[in-house]
Amino acid sequence: MPASFDAVRPGLGGQYRGMKTVCLFLASAAFAYLYYERFWRWRDCIEASASSCRTEDGSNLTSGGQLWGIIAAVFLLLALRSLVKARKQ
């Protein structure tokens, strides 16, 4: 096995890092959207009922929707780290 991606395809390493960074940002955006839809938009209803909230479409939302925000933050930090590393090289 080659030691790095650059050893297999010279010149494509920067593109690979760029694609990785874009994918991480897209994942962060997707989880941020889930956080907004599953928690932030309904936070007043969830807080008022002290456990869960029923939406118009029948979904049962709980405060566990905050988890999507944590996942979004992790992917955002990974994307920023990848961006900084790509800028240094």
Sequence and secondary structure as in RCSB ss.txt:
>XXXX:A:sequence
MPASFDAVRPGLGGQYRGMKTVCLFLASAAFAYLYYERFWRWRDCIEASASSCRTEDGSNLTSGGQLWGIIAAVF
LLLALRSLVKARKQ
>XXXX:A:secstr
  SSHHHHSTT HHHHHHHHHHHHHHHHHHHHHHHHHHTGGGHHHHHHHSSEEE TTS EEEGGGHHHHHHHHHH
HHHHHHHHHHHHH 
